[in-house]
Amino acid sequence: MKVISGTDTLGVGINIPIQSEVLTKLCKFDGERTRILSVRDFRQICGRAGRKGYDNRGTVVVQAPEHVVENLKLEAKAAGDKKKQRKLVRKKPPTKGYVHFDKATFQQLLKGKPEPLQSRFQVSHAMLLNVLSRPAGGCQAVKQLIKSCHDRNALQHRHGKTAIQMFRSLVEAEVVSLVDDPDRPGIKRAQVNVDLQREFSLNYSLSLYVVETIKLLKPELDSYPLDLLSLVEAILENPTIILRKQLDRIKGEAVGQMKAEGIEYDERMERLAELDYPKPNADFIYDSFNEFSAKHPWVGQENIRPKGAARELYEQCHDFRSFVVGYKLERAEGMVLRYLTDVYKALTQTVPEWARTPAVDDLIDYFGGVVCGVDASLLEEWERLRDPAQVLTQVVEEQKPETPRGITANQHTFTVLVRNAVFRLVQQLSRRQYGTVAAAVQAPSDQPSWTAERLEEMLVPYYEDHEAIRTDPRARGTEHCQIKHGHIEPGGTPAAGGSSSERRWRIVQVLVDPDEHNDWMLDLSVDLDRADEADGPVLVLHRIGS
């Protein structure tokens, strides 16, 4: 391999023999802002130049900023021609994702001293739960852990106070209880609540806020799963790019509406400045968090971050691809997948068993299906890590010959993918997007292909009796989507012989109307073999009717 092109990760994260390096920039986006490389980062990256055992030195070249190089080229072309020099239009530096650097910046990085390392030790609920889960000596182990960290004595003392405050909050939330120590009569020891689900964890700094605030929600409401999702999203890091795209869309729609209303430019700009990305239940979340932080001093500078990125994806029943394309996030697919994976993990680990309703389980399955639909290996690996016993037996299992695995191998996960795809059709039909539906489904082999006109014609009788097709959380319930697993023919009878070419599931999706007569449905099937080939559900629509 002669050339490797990549981000600074190549220089920081891997160890490969590189003779020369070319840096196109001396600035980088660190997840929050664009900044000049630190001396430590610069030396770490440049230290990869030079192949051990082959060279006694390596070469590092830093390019000038792109606009500077382009301007030098323009000046060279116009050299000696005063007319061209007068008309010369120099390229301007980028307005986003750029911090100015020049030769002086390069020299400062060369001569500067690496910044001192700083301890990142922090006491967290997840740490306490992991240590307190030991059979004995959990509290003493926490003390020893704090004492052995690399912080100064004053900071260690502060960590100890934080640990005590967090421990008390865990006891108040009934996540941890104090029980009699059988080996030491009269002494209490900490024990993690055995009624919590096996995968329960508090891996996020404000996870306990979710556990306590869920009690304020009303499970009987149709909006309960969405309200719970908003709580979970509020404790996660902001996916800046997604939120920026959401705000851009809101502003675009607002501009169009204000222009139609004849609002003047200056007033439009003032109104646009007041807009923000969606923050569902923001008032409730802010108020409940203020009460939570007042009760728990360890919260400190931590803050809540209401947002609705995952909630929009769920409400609109997007799959990963449609969400990425809709917001033009193709260059940030990895970030989107990472955020949705965090949402799925947080829902699975943070929401206690007592707070889960069938609708919440459907919500969790939905995000599991979205993540699995993009990269099943991520979800499978995490599921294995959730079960230590499975990890221990993995070595034995790997010695067995591998069997072919397609997207249908995990029946539960594939069922979720099918249900999501079917409800997307319902949403599109409710918006009368017949062309989109026609492109998303196939017709049986003995029928003509579906067209927008044919679909619209089939739904004319429906709209004569009903005002609309509902797509609210209740209409999305699994009771309205019946899936018959196994070798099922479109008519609902088992396929003769049960050959692999006849592996079909039958799906009946009820179209919920405002009066809940529910007398219309979609009759579909999915071919499992074709789904394995396409790496996703291939839906065949047989009919729409009563």
N, C-alpha and C positions, 0 to 999 in steps of 0.2 A: 504494500500500500504506500503510495507516494505522498498523498495529501489527505489530511483529515480536517474537515471543516466543522466547527461547532461553537457552542457557547463557552464561557469560562469554566464550565463544569469539567471540560476535558483537562484543564490545567489544575483544577483543585481536587477533583474526585477520583481520578484514575492514575495509574502509574504505567506509562508506556514509553518506549524509547522514541524521542523526538529530537531531530537534529536542529531544526530551526523553528521559531514561532513568529507569526505575524499577527499583531493585535490591531484590529480595525478601530478600536475606541479605547479610551482610558476612563470612560464612564459606564455605569451599569444601573439597571433598575433593580432595587433590592427587595421588591415586593410592596414597598410603600412610596418610594420616590426614586428619582434618578440622581445618582451621586458619583463623584470621582472615586476610583478605586482606592481603598486603603493601602498603606505601604505593605501591610502584611499580606493582603490579597495579591497585590502586584508581584511581590517576591515569590509567593507560592505558585502563581501561574507561570512566571518567567523561569522558575526553578526547574521546570520540566524540560527546558532546552538543554541538549547535550545527552548523548547516549552513553550510559555507563558501560565501560568495557570497550567502547569504540572511539569516543571523542574525549579530549581533555577540556573542551569548552563547547558551549552552544551559542547560537545567535538568536537575538530577539529584535524584531523590527516593529516599531510602532508607527502606523500611518497617521498622517495629519488628518483632521476632520474632512469628511467628504466634500463639503462646500468649499473648503480652502483649496483642496486639490483641483476642483472644477474651476475655481476662479484663476488659479495659476495657469491652467490650460487655456482659458479664454484670453488671459493677458498675453500668453505666448503667441496665440494666433493673431492678436491685434498689434503685436510689437512692430514698431516702425511705421504704422499706419494711423495717423492722428485722427482721421475720420472714423475709423473703427473703434479707436480708443474712446472717442466722445460718445459713441452709441453703445458702448459696452455696458451690459446689464449683469451685474455680479449676482451670483447665487447667494441667498440668505441662509443663515444657520437654521436648523430645524427648530420649531417652536415647542415640540413635545419630545420627550424621551432623550433629551440631550442637555449636557452641561459642558460649557466651554472648557477646552483643554488645548495646550500648545506645548512647545518645546520646553518652556519653563516648568510646566506641570510634570513633564517627563523627568526633568532633572531633579525636581523635588522628590519624586517617587524613588529615583535611583539613590539619592543621598539620605533620604529620611530613615528614621529608626522605626522598626516595626512597633505597632501599638501593643501595649501590654495586654496579655490575656486576662479576661474577666470571667470569674466564676458565674455560671448560669444556674446554680443550684437554687431550686425553689421548692418549698413544701406545697404539696397539692393533695386534694382528696384522693386522687387515684393512688398516689404514693402511700398514703395512710391505709387505704383499703387493702392494698397489696401486702403491706407489712403486717397489718393486724389480722390478715387471713391466716397467718402462721398458727400452728397448733398451740404455741406458747411463746412467751417472751416478746410479743409484738411491740408493746410500749417501750421496753428497754431497747429494742432494735431501732426504733425511731430516734431515740436519744443518741444512740451510737452513730447513726447515719448523719445526724446534724453535726455532731462533734467532729466527724471525720471529713466534712466538706472543706473546701479550700478558702472559705470566706474568713474575714477577720472575726475576732471574738465578739465584737459588738453586733455584727450581722448574724453570727451563730445564735446569739441570745435572742435576736429578733425572730429568727426562724423558729426557735423554741416556743416563743409566745404565739406565733402564727399557728404552729402545730396544735397547741392547746386549744386555741379558739376554733380551729377546724374540727378537732376531735369532739368538742362540745356540740358543734352544729350537727355533726353526724349522729350523735346520740339523740339530740332533739328531733331530728328527722327520722329516727328509728331505723337508720341504716346500720348503726352499730349499737349494741346493747352491752350493759355491764352484767356479767354473770359470776356466780361463785366459782372460785378456782378449786377444782377437786383435789389438787396436790397441796394447796395451802389454805387450810381452813380459816375463815374470817377475812380472806382477801378476795377482792373482785378482780376480774380480768375482762378485757375487751373482746367482744366476739361479733363478727359481721353477721347481720341478720340472715338466718338460714332460709327465710321465706322469699328472699330475692331470687330472681332468675340466675342461672349459672353464669351467663355472660354479662351480668350487671356490672357496670364500672362507671367511674366518674372521671373520665380522661380529660375533660375540658374544665378549665378553671372555674366556670360558673355552672357546672353540671348540677350542683346541689340546688341552685336557684330553680332549675326545671323541676326537680323532684318535689320541692316544696310548693311551687306555684301551680303545678298540675291539680292540686287539691282545690284550687279556686275555680277550675273549669267545671263545666256542666256536661257530663257524659251523655245525657239524654238529648242534647241539642244535635242537629244534623251537622253543625259546623265544628263539633268537638275535635274530629281528627285534624282539620285544618288549623284550628286554634292551637292544638298541641304541636303541630308542625312549625307554626310561627314561633312558639317558645323555643323549640330546639334550634331553629335557624338563628335566633337572636343571640345564642351563646357561641356561634361559630365565627371564625374570621370572615371578614367581608370579601367576597369574590369581586374585586374592584371592577374588573373588565365587564362582567355580567351586569353589575349595577349601573355602570356607565352607559351600557347599551340600552338598558331599560329606560333610563332617564332620557337618552337621546330620542327614543321612540315616543315617550310621553310629550317631550317638547315639540317633536315634529307634528304630532296630532294636534297639539294645542295651537301651534302657529297656523295650521290650516284652518282650524275653527275660528281663530281670532281674525284672520284675514277675511273669512266669509262674513264675519259680523262687522267688518269695516273698522276695526280698532286700529288706532294710530300706532306707528312704529315704536315710539318711545314708551308708550304704555304696554305694548307687547313685550318689549325687553324687560320692563319692570316685573310683569307677571311671570315671564319665563324664569327670572332669577329666583322666584319664590318656589318653583317646582322642585320636587325631589323624587328619587326612585321610590317604588312602592314599599310601604312599611305597614303591613297588616297588623291590626290590634296594637298600634304603637302606644296609644295612651295607656291602655291596660298594662302593657309590658313595662313602660317607664315607671308608672305608679307602683306596680308590684315590686319592681326592682329597687326602687327607692326605699320601700319598706324592708325589703330583704337586706339591703346593704346597711341600713340603720341598725338592724338586729345583729348583723354579723360584721364586726370590725375588720376581720381578715380580708374583706373584699377590697379595701384600700382604693387603689387607682383603677381597678378593673371596671369596665363599663359594658353595658348591654348594647347590642347592635341589631335592632329590628330590621328585617328585610324580607323579601318575598320571592327570591329567585326560584327556590325549589317548589314553593307553593304555586307559583305561576305554571311551572312545568307540570305539576300534578293536576291543577284545575283545568288546564287546557289539554291535558292528556297527551302531551308531546312524547315522542320517543327522543332519544339522544340526538339523532340526526336532524330531525325537524326543528328541535330547539336551537341547535348550533347554526343551521342554515338560516333560520328565521331571524336570528340576531347577528348573522355574519361573524360568527365566532370560530371560523375554520382554523385560524392561526392560534387559537387558544383552547383547542379541544382538550389538551391535557389538563389544563386548569379547571375546565368545566367538569371533566370526569373526576378529578380529585375532590372537587367540592361536593358533587353528588355522592361520592363514596363516603365522605365525611358525614353527610346528612344521614345516609343509611346506617353507618356505624353508630352515630349518636342516638338515633331512634332505637336501635337494637340494644345498646348498652345502657342508655340513660333512663329510658322510660320504664318504670317499675311494672311488674306483672299485673298488679292490681289496677293500673291505669289503662290497661289494654282492653279495648273492645274489638269485636270483629271488624269494625270499620278501620280501627287503628292498625290491626294486623294486615288488612288489605293495603293500607297506605305503605307500611313497611315492605310488604311484598312487592309493591309497585316500584319503589326505588331499588330494591334488590334486582328486579327484572330489568330496569333501565341500565344499571351498572353491568349486570351479566350480559345484556345484549351488546354491550360495547366490548367488554373483555371479561369473559367468564373466568379466566385464570385468576384475576384479582379477587373475585368473590369467593372462589373455591379455596384459594390460599388462606383468605381471612377466616373462612368457615373452619378450615383445618386448625388454624391457630386458636380458635375459640375452644377447641376440644383437645386438651393436652393428651388424653388417651389415644386419640386418633393420630397425633403427631408421633407418639411412641411406636405405634404399629405401622407407621408409614414405611419404615425401612423394609419390613417383612413384605408389605404389599407391593413395593417397587420391584421385588424379585419375581413377581408373577408377570406373565406376558400381558402387555397392555391390550385392552379391547378398544376398538374404534369408538370415539366419543364425538357425538354431534350436539347441536344445540338442544335436541329433544332428549338427550340422555338423562337429564334431571327433569323428571316429569313435573314437579312442583314449580320449578323456575320457568319452564316452558309454558305451563298453564297461565302463569302471571303475564308472560309476554303476549299470549293469545288474547287474554282478557283485555289487556291494555290496547292492543291493536283493534279489537272489536269496538271498544268504547270510543276510540278515535273516530271510527266510522259513524257512530251515533252522533257525536259532536258535529261532524262535517255535514251529516244529513240535517241536523237541527239548524245549521246555518245555510242550508240549501246550496252547499258547495258540491253539486252533483258531479262536476267534472273531476274534482279531486277524488271523490269516492270511486268513480268509474276507473280511474287510473290505479287505485289502490287494491282493487279486487279483480279476481278472474271469474269467468263464467264457466259452468260445466261444459264438458266436451261436446254435448249434444245441443247446446244453446248458443245463440250469437253473443258476441262480446257485449259487455255493458257499456252504455253510453250515457252522457248526462241527460239527454232527452228521454231515454227509456226509464231512467231512475225517477226523473221528475214526473213522468206520466204515471208510474206505479204508485207514487205518493199522493196523487190528486185525491183519491177517495179518503185517505187519512186526514188531510187538511179540511175536507168537507165536514168531518165529524169532530176534529180536535184542533185546537188553536196552535199548538206547538209541540215539539219533542223536548222533554225535560232532560237536562244534563247536570242537575244539581247533585250533591253528594248522595242523597237517597236514591236517585235514579241510577247512580253508579254502583249500588250495592250488588254483591255477588249473587244475591237471590234472583236478580234479573238476568243473569248470564249463566245459563245451564250448559255445561260441557260434559259430553259423554266420552270418557276415555276408552281407548282400546281400538280394535279393528272395526271401525264403524263406517258403514256406507252412508251416502247422503240421505237415504231414506230412513236411517236410524237402525237398520238391522245389521248384525255382524256380517263382516265380509266372508264370503265362502272361502274356506281353506285358510284364511288368515295369513296370506302371503305378505312379504314385506312390501310389495308394490301396492298393497291395499290398506296400508296403515293410515287410517283416517280418524279424525275426531269430528263429532257432530256438535255444533254450537247453535244454541237458540238464545238470541238476545232480545229481550222484551223492550219495546219502545214505550217508555213511560210517558203518559200524557198528563196534562194539568189536572184532570178529574180522576186520574188513577184508574181508568177503566182497563188500561194495559191489555188491550185486545189486538195489538199489532206487534209483529216481531220480525227479526231478521233470521233467516235460515241459512247458516253457513257451514262450511267444513274446512278442515285444514289437513293437508297431506304431510305426514311426518317426514317421509323420505325427501320430498321436495324442500321441506323446511331445513333439513340438514344440509342440503346442497346450497340453499340460498342463505344459510346462517340467520334465519328469521322466519316468522310465520308467513306462509303463503295462503291467503284466505280465498276461498271460493264461495261466492254468493249465489245461492240457489234461488231464493225468492224473498220478496218483501210482501207481507200480507197479514191478514187476520187469521 
